[in-house]
């Protein structure tokens, strides 16, 4: 059974906004009290937050599909719909969020760091919010926008100061267990360590974290063994420690060749690992042959510029000197890091000639309109209601879409698409779109809300209505 997961593909969908409501207020002796349709509620966001109590992405491995709740539709009586509940996804410290192409969207380091991975859709406006002096009684409301949906990749990169690297069974887990309070699984066979182990070391007044990175063998950077799965956990470490086995039973191996192989894999993996400060630990000197081999190879390693420590995790030999040396390197690395700048808000105003949309004629002759406002307005329009279509036409005309289409060479009957190729509204364009929309009727204007007429005129109109009703009744009388 999988117990540790450091990479998952997540399918997320934010909540959609609720539709606006088209309603007219009615009460006794006041049947037409004006529009009172409420707005739809906003859809819930999906936010990814660093939580120190979470150490693995296992939960998302088993449940990769996550969706926030939708906003509720508006109601009559100027009652707005309930907003959708935001969905918060806790992740371990050091989680990187990428898109399916591998582009980094966010790098989450530090408790409480968050990233909105998908925004909920806006709620549609009700007819009360759409009412104006010109449009006194809108008979329509705007639809809620769909929430954002996407696929993202979560990768965990362990946040530690020191990384122990080396062949399987070189003694990394034993070393981290005696340097810190960590209790990793220890046994004498390859790939005992299947997950990165993390421990906290105190050396005098210095406190730092140390990680055991498993599975490095020749070809690890190309995916052989377990190395490729866990090399990413070395990326954030400031100091690298080569743990070399001086008591190996394999005749074709020795500490120097082991070091060369691991160095080659780190260089091949990249990510700046070849430039990290490092030192060498010759482990298992409690074994007689191990002590002799350590003394034999130490001069060669020191000639290469490495600081070398002879230690024994079993006999607790040389550990104090090693821990203080690591503390010095960690302190130097922390001091060399640039200080974090205070959060700045950068305001980039739009250019004075930015219309907010573009009109491009494609190879097949179709004119495509792209822009945040036109595309949002199309998503909010109920095309089953003529009045709503006319309202959309008015908005597009005021934005200048019709004028830009004429500049681009569009003629009556040409195809126009608003939105991306996979989700666009296509129609045959008429240059008199706004005027044609007016022919749909006096949108939102109702004579019943105009200035009251004299009582005699109202009685005459009522009698005329009754006469028309009688005529219709007589027309359908049975013979």
C-alpha positions in Angstrom: 0.0 0.0 0.0 1.3 3.4 -1.0 2.1 5.5 2.2 4.2 8.3 0.7 3.3 10.3 -2.4 5.3 13.4 -3.5 3.7 14.0 -7.0 0.1 13.9 -8.0 -2.0 15.2 -10.9 -5.1 17.1 -9.6 -8.3 17.9 -11.5 -9.9 20.9 -10.0 -13.1 22.8 -10.7 -14.2 26.0 -8.9 -17.9 26.5 -8.3 -20.1 28.2 -10.8 -22.0 31.4 -10.0 -25.7 31.3 -9.5 -28.1 32.7 -12.0 -29.8 36.0 -11.4 -33.5 36.1 -10.9 -36.1 37.9 -13.0 -39.0 38.8 -10.8 -41.6 41.5 -10.4 -42.8 42.6 -6.9 -46.5 41.9 -6.3 -48.7 42.5 -3.4 -52.4 43.4 -2.7 -53.5 46.5 -4.5 -50.0 46.8 -6.0 -49.7 44.1 -8.6 -46.7 45.7 -10.4 -44.4 47.0 -7.7 -41.3 46.9 -9.9 -38.5 44.4 -10.5 -37.2 42.7 -7.4 -35.1 39.8 -8.7 -31.9 39.2 -6.6 -28.4 38.4 -7.8 -26.9 35.0 -7.9 -24.2 33.9 -5.4 -20.5 33.7 -6.3 -19.1 30.2 -6.8 -16.5 28.9 -4.4 -12.8 29.2 -5.0 -10.2 26.4 -4.7 -7.2 27.5 -2.6 -4.1 25.5 -1.9 -2.5 26.3 1.5 0.7 25.1 3.2 -0.1 23.2 6.4 2.8 22.0 8.6 0.8 19.0 9.9 0.6 17.6 6.3 3.7 15.6 5.2 2.5 13.8 2.0 0.2 14.2 -1.0 -1.3 10.8 -0.4 -4.8 12.2 0.1 -4.8 13.6 -3.4 -3.4 10.4 -4.9 -6.5 8.6 -3.8 -9.0 11.5 -4.6 -7.6 13.5 -7.5 -10.9 15.2 -8.4 -11.8 18.2 -6.3 -14.7 20.6 -6.9 -16.0 23.6 -4.9 -19.7 24.3 -4.4 -21.7 26.4 -6.7 -23.4 29.7 -5.9 -27.2 29.6 -5.4 -29.5 31.5 -7.8 -31.1 34.7 -6.8 -34.7 34.9 -5.6 -37.6 37.4 -5.7 -37.9 40.0 -3.0 -34.3 41.3 -3.8 -32.9 38.2 -2.1 -29.4 37.3 -3.3 -28.3 33.7 -3.7 -26.0 32.1 -1.2 -22.3 32.1 -2.1 -20.5 28.8 -2.8 -18.2 27.6 -0.1 -14.5 27.9 -0.8 -12.5 24.7 -0.9 -9.1 24.7 0.9 -6.6 22.0 0.0 -3.8 21.6 2.6 -0.4 20.6 1.3 3.1 20.0 2.8 5.6 22.8 3.1 7.7 22.9 -0.1 4.9 22.0 -2.6 5.3 23.3 -6.1 2.3 23.8 -8.3 2.8 23.3 -12.1 0.5 23.2 -15.1 0.4 20.1 -17.3 3.2 21.5 -19.5 5.6 21.8 -16.5 5.4 25.6 -16.1 5.6 26.6 -12.4 2.5 28.4 -11.2 3.4 28.7 -7.6 6.1 27.6 -5.1 4.6 27.3 -1.7 7.2 27.6 1.2 6.2 28.6 4.7 3.2 27.9 6.9 0.0 29.6 5.7 1.3 30.4 2.2 -1.6 30.1 -0.2 -2.4 30.1 -3.9 -5.9 30.4 -5.5 -5.7 27.6 -8.1 -9.2 28.1 -9.5 -11.6 31.1 -9.1 -15.3 30.7 -8.7 -17.6 32.2 -11.3 -19.4 35.4 -10.7 -23.1 35.4 -9.9 -25.5 36.7 -12.5 -27.3 40.0 -11.9 -31.0 39.9 -11.2 -33.4 42.2 -13.0 -33.5 44.6 -10.0 -29.8 45.3 -10.6 -30.4 45.7 -14.3 -33.2 48.3 -13.9 -32.5 51.8 -15.0 -34.4 55.0 -16.0 -34.5 53.6 -19.6 -35.0 50.0 -18.6 -37.6 50.1 -15.8 -38.8 46.5 -15.9 -36.2 44.1 -17.3 -37.8 40.8 -18.2 -34.6 38.9 -17.9 -31.6 38.4 -15.7 -27.9 37.5 -16.3 -26.6 33.9 -16.0 -24.0 33.0 -13.6 -20.5 32.4 -14.9 -18.9 28.9 -14.8 -16.1 28.5 -12.4 -12.5 27.9 -13.6 -11.5 24.3 -14.1 -8.0 22.9 -14.9 -5.5 20.2 -14.3 -2.5 20.9 -12.1 0.5 19.0 -10.9 1.6 19.0 -7.3 5.2 18.2 -6.5 6.7 18.0 -3.1 10.3 19.2 -2.6 11.5 18.6 0.9 12.5 21.8 2.8 15.7 21.0 4.6 19.1 22.6 5.2 21.2 19.5 4.7 20.7 16.5 2.3 22.4 13.1 2.9 23.2 11.5 -0.5 24.8 8.2 -1.3 24.3 4.6 -2.4 21.6 2.5 -0.8 22.8 0.9 2.5 25.6 3.5 2.9 24.3 4.3 6.4 22.3 7.5 5.7 19.3 6.4 7.7 21.6 5.3 10.6 23.4 8.6 10.5 20.2 10.7 10.6 18.9 8.6 13.5 21.9 9.4 15.7 22.2 13.1 14.7 18.6 13.8 15.3 15.5 12.4 17.0 14.2 10.9 13.7 13.4 7.2 13.7 13.7 5.9 10.1 13.5 2.3 9.1 17.0 0.7 9.1 18.0 -2.6 7.6 20.8 -4.2 5.7 19.3 -4.4 2.2 19.0 -2.1 -0.8 16.2 0.5 -0.9 15.4 0.2 2.8 14.5 3.9 2.7 11.5 4.4 0.4 10.6 8.0 1.6 12.7 11.0 2.5 13.3 11.1 6.2 13.6 14.5 7.9 15.2 15.3 11.3 16.1 18.3 13.3 19.7 18.7 14.6 20.9 21.0 17.4 24.6 22.0 17.4 25.3 24.5 20.1 23.1 27.5 19.4 22.4 26.5 15.8 19.4 24.4 14.8 19.0 23.0 11.3 17.1 20.3 9.5 18.7 17.3 7.8 17.1 15.0 5.2 18.0 11.5 4.0 17.4 11.2 0.3 17.0 7.6 -0.8 17.6 5.6 -4.0 20.6 7.1 -5.7 22.4 4.6 -8.0 24.0 4.9 -11.4 21.4 6.2 -13.9 19.2 7.7 -11.2 18.9 11.0 -13.1 17.4 9.1 -16.0 14.9 7.3 -13.8 16.8 4.2 -12.8 16.0 2.8 -9.4 14.3 5.3 -7.1 16.6 8.3 -7.7 14.5 10.3 -10.1 11.6 10.1 -7.8 13.5 11.7 -4.9 16.2 13.8 -6.5 13.8 16.7 -6.4 14.0 16.6 -2.6 17.6 17.7 -2.8 16.8 20.9 -4.8 16.0 23.1 -1.7 18.9 21.8 0.5 21.7 24.3 1.1 24.4 21.7 1.9 25.1 18.3 0.5 26.7 15.5 2.4 28.2 12.5 0.6 27.8 9.4 2.8 30.3 6.8 1.6 30.3 3.2 2.8 33.8 2.1 3.8 32.7 -1.4 4.7 30.9 -2.4 1.5 31.0 -6.1 0.5 30.8 -5.4 -3.2 34.2 -5.9 -4.8 33.6 -3.5 -7.7 32.8 -0.6 -5.4 35.0 1.7 -3.3 34.3 5.1 -1.6 36.0 7.2 -4.4 34.1 5.5 -7.3 30.9 5.8 -5.3 31.5 9.6 -4.9 32.2 10.0 -8.6 29.0 8.2 -9.5 26.8 10.3 -7.2 28.5 13.5 -8.3 27.8 12.6 -12.0 24.1 11.9 -11.2 23.8 15.2 -9.4 25.4 17.1 -12.3 23.2 15.3 -14.8 20.0 16.2 -12.8 21.0 19.9 -12.8 18.9 22.4 -10.7 22.2 23.9 -9.5 23.1 20.9 -7.4 26.7 20.8 -8.7 27.4 24.2 -7.1 26.1 23.5 -3.6 28.6 23.4 -0.7 29.4 19.8 0.3 31.5 17.6 2.5 32.3 13.9 2.7 31.5 11.4 5.4 33.4 8.1 5.5 30.9 5.9 7.4 31.2 2.6 9.2 34.8 3.0 10.6 33.7 0.8 13.5 34.4 -2.1 11.1 38.2 -2.9 11.1 38.5 -3.0 7.3 36.3 0.1 7.1 38.7 2.1 9.3 41.7 1.0 7.1 39.9 1.9 3.9 38.9 5.3 5.3 42.5 6.2 6.2 43.6 5.0 2.7 41.1 7.2 0.6 41.0 10.2 2.9 44.1 11.9 1.4 42.8 11.5 -2.1 39.5 13.1 -1.2 41.1 16.0 0.6 43.3 16.7 -2.5 40.0 17.1 -4.4 39.1 19.9 -2.0 36.5 18.0 0.2 36.3 18.3 3.9 36.3 14.7 5.1 34.9 13.3 8.4 35.4 9.7 9.6 32.3 8.6 11.6 30.5 5.6 12.9 26.8 5.8 13.4 26.9 2.6 15.4 29.7 3.6 17.8 28.7 7.3 17.8 32.2 8.3 16.7 33.0 11.7 15.0 29.4 12.8 15.2 29.9 16.0 17.2 32.6 17.3 14.8 30.3 16.6 11.9 27.2 18.3 13.3 29.2 21.5 14.1 30.8 21.5 10.7 27.3 21.2 9.1 26.0 24.0 11.4 28.8 26.3 10.1 28.0 25.6 6.4 24.2 26.1 7.0 24.8 29.4 8.8 27.0 30.6 5.9 24.4 29.6 3.4 21.6 31.3 5.3 23.7 34.5 5.6 24.4 34.4 1.8 20.7 34.3 0.9 19.3 37.7 -0.1 16.9 39.2 2.4 13.3 38.9 1.5 11.8 42.2 0.3 8.6 43.5 1.7 5.5 42.8 -0.2 5.0 45.3 -3.0 1.8 46.1 -4.9 2.6 47.0 -8.5 0.0 48.9 -10.3 0.1 48.7 -14.1 -2.6 50.9 -15.6 -4.0 50.0 -19.0 -2.9 52.0 -22.0 -5.2 54.8 -23.0 -5.8 53.2 -26.3 -6.6 49.8 -24.9 -10.1 48.9 -25.9 -10.2 45.7 -23.8 -10.8 43.4 -26.8 -9.4 42.4 -30.2 -11.0 41.7 -33.6 -9.0 39.4 -35.9 -10.0 38.0 -39.3 -9.0 34.3 -39.5 -7.9 32.4 -42.7 -11.4 31.1 -43.3 -12.9 34.6 -43.3 -14.4 34.4 -39.8 -14.0 37.4 -37.6 -13.1 36.5 -34.0 -13.6 38.8 -31.1 -11.5 38.1 -28.0 -11.6 40.0 -24.8 -12.5 39.6 -21.1 -15.7 41.7 -21.3 -17.2 40.4 -24.5 -16.6 36.8 -23.5 -17.9 37.3 -20.1 -21.0 39.0 -21.4 -21.7 36.2 -23.8 -21.4 33.6 -21.0 -23.9 35.7 -18.9 -26.5 35.9 -21.7 -29.6 33.6 -22.0 -30.0 33.3 -25.8 -33.5 31.9 -25.4 -34.7 35.4 -24.4 -34.8 38.0 -27.1 -34.6 40.8 -24.6 -31.4 39.4 -23.1 -29.9 39.1 -26.6 -30.8 42.7 -27.3 -29.2 43.8 -24.0 -26.0 42.0 -25.1 -26.1 43.7 -28.5 -26.4 47.1 -26.7 -23.4 46.3 -24.5 -21.2 45.2 -27.4 -22.2 48.3 -29.4 -21.3 50.6 -26.5 -18.0 48.8 -26.1 -17.1 49.6 -29.7 -17.2 46.0 -31.0 -19.3 46.9 -34.0 -17.1 49.8 -34.9 -14.0 47.6 -34.8 -15.7 45.0 -37.0 -16.4 47.6 -39.6 -12.7 48.8 -39.4 -11.6 45.2 -39.9 -13.6 44.9 -43.1 -16.6 42.9 -41.9 -19.7 43.1 -44.0 -23.3 42.1 -43.6 -23.6 38.3 -43.4 -20.0 37.7 -42.4 -19.5 35.2 -39.6 -18.4 36.6 -36.3 -17.3 34.5 -33.3 -17.0 35.8 -29.7 -14.7 33.6 -27.6 -12.0 30.9 -28.0 -12.3 28.3 -30.7 -13.5 25.5 -28.4 -16.2 27.6 -26.7 -17.4 30.5 -28.9 -20.7 32.0 -29.9 -20.9 32.3 -33.7 -23.5 34.4 -35.6 -23.9 36.2 -38.9 -23.1 39.8 -38.4 -25.4 42.7 -39.3 -23.9 46.2 -39.3 -27.2 47.5 -37.8 -27.0 45.1 -34.8 -27.9 47.8 -32.3 -30.8 49.1 -34.4 -32.0 45.6 -35.2 -31.9 44.8 -31.5 -34.3 47.8 -30.9 -36.8 46.0 -33.2 -37.1 43.3 -30.6 -39.1 45.8 -28.6 -38.6 48.5 -26.1 -36.4 46.4 -24.0 -37.2 46.7 -20.3 -39.8 49.4 -20.8 -43.3 48.7 -19.7 -46.2 51.1 -20.2 -47.7 50.0 -16.9 -44.9 51.8 -15.1 -45.4 55.1 -17.0 -47.3 58.1 -15.6 -50.8 57.1 -14.5 -53.6 58.1 -17.0 -56.9 59.8 -16.0 -59.6 57.6 -14.5 -61.9 58.1 -17.5 -59.3 56.9 -19.9 -58.6 53.8 -17.7 -62.3 52.9 -17.6 -62.5 53.3 -21.4 -59.5 51.0 -21.8 -60.9 48.4 -19.5 -64.2 48.4 -21.4 -62.3 48.0 -24.6 -60.4 45.1 -23.2 -63.7 43.4 -22.1 -65.2 43.9 -25.6 -62.2 42.3 -27.2 -62.4 39.4 -24.8 -66.1 38.9 -25.7 -65.3 39.0 -29.4 -62.7 36.3 -28.9 -65.2 34.2 -26.9 -67.8 34.5 -29.6 -65.3 33.5 -32.2 -64.7 30.1 -30.5 -68.4 29.4 -29.5 -69.6 26.0 -30.5 -72.2 25.9 -33.2 
